Amino acid sequence: MKLKLDVTELAKIISELDLYKETVKVLEEYHVEEEKLDARKIQLEKRVNELKELIKKNEAECQMYKDADDMTTYIHLKSEQKQLRSELEVTEEVASEIKADYTNLKFKYVAPLRQAQGKDGQEKQELFDATKELIQLRFEIYHCLSTLSKAMLQQQVKIWDANEILDDAEVQRRFKTRPITSENATPQFWYQNETFMNKHDVNNALRGGDGNHGNPNPNELPVLSKELKKLAEVKEAAQTKTKTKTKGD
């Protein structure tokens, strides 16, 4: 028999939630402005390439009319080339300014992005606080163990009469028998350290890991909780009461 947590439905519900709606809104606004810059960048790059092709073509034509008897065409081409180079210089300068525009756009959205992440983070924390959930789960595990122990102890009542034999002084002296106690009925907790929940394993699991990948370091384990100590005291008291009742009978 195994105790198992089924989080399939919980994972399905979480996958359908909108956990980053505020951040997504800011990113959508950012991308709208970014696309405008992209369009300007593409337009400028296209014009730069066009101007370079026109200048290349112009240079070839100038070479053709450079030695012509009539220099009118050559002069016209040189004048045109000068205008093309001037436009290319200005266009490349404007294109280089786009880089700064991208940077300024990112600067603009730092504050809204932080604010949105804060809101989303608060909603996630309210939705699932790992610390609170583990504390609650710990008490549920205690309750589960207590329920199992009580059920097993009720079954043990059937064989309490065996202590008439096993707890007899002469029988113990000869056969070294031990009386039946609640310890024989309840689930055994064999872990040698004070607790089985290591904070590093919990953090690893919260980051998507599968849990402990080696033996935990006892020095890193937290001190046994007050709740578990109290549970142990109650259990010990129940054992003493049962043993006393058995001897009295």
JOFEN-V144554 format. One record per backbone hydrogen bond with DSSP energy under -1.0 kcal/mol. CO is the residue of the C=O (numbers start at 1). NH is the residue of the N-H. Records with the same first field share a line. If there is no record, write none. Layout:
CO=NH ; NH
This chain:
7=11
8=12
9=13
10=14
11=15
14=17
20=24
21=25
22=26
23=27
24=28
25=29
26=30
27=31
28=32
29=33
30=34
31=35
32=36
33=37
34=38
35=39
36=40
37=41
38=42
39=43
40=44
41=45
42=46
43=47
44=48
45=49
46=50
47=51
48=52
49=53
50=54
51=55
52=56
53=57
54=58
55=59
56=60
57=61
58=62
59=63
60=64
61=65
65=68
71=75
72=76
73=77
74=78
75=79
76=80
77=81
78=82
79=83
80=84
81=85
82=86
83=87
84=88
85=89
86=90
87=91
88=92
89=93
90=94
91=95
92=96
93=97
97=101
98=102
99=103
100=104
101=105
102=106
103=107
104=108
105=109
107=110
109=113
110=114
111=115
112=116
113=117
114=118
115=119
116=120
117=121
118=122
119=123
120=124
121=125
122=126
123=127
124=128
129=133
130=134
131=135
132=136
133=137
134=138
135=139
136=140
137=141
138=142
139=143
140=144
141=145
142=146
143=147
144=148
145=149
146=150
147=151
148=152
149=153
150=154
151=155
152=156
155=158
156=159
157=160
159=162
160=163
161=164
162=165 ; 166
163=167
165=168
168=172
169=173
170=174
171=175
172=176
181=184
182=185 ; 186
198=202
199=203
200=204
201=205
202=206
204=209
205=208
217=220
225=229
226=230
227=231
228=232
229=233
230=234
231=235
232=236
233=237
234=238
235=239
236=240
237=241
238=242
239=243
240=244
241=245
242=246
243=247
244=248
245=249
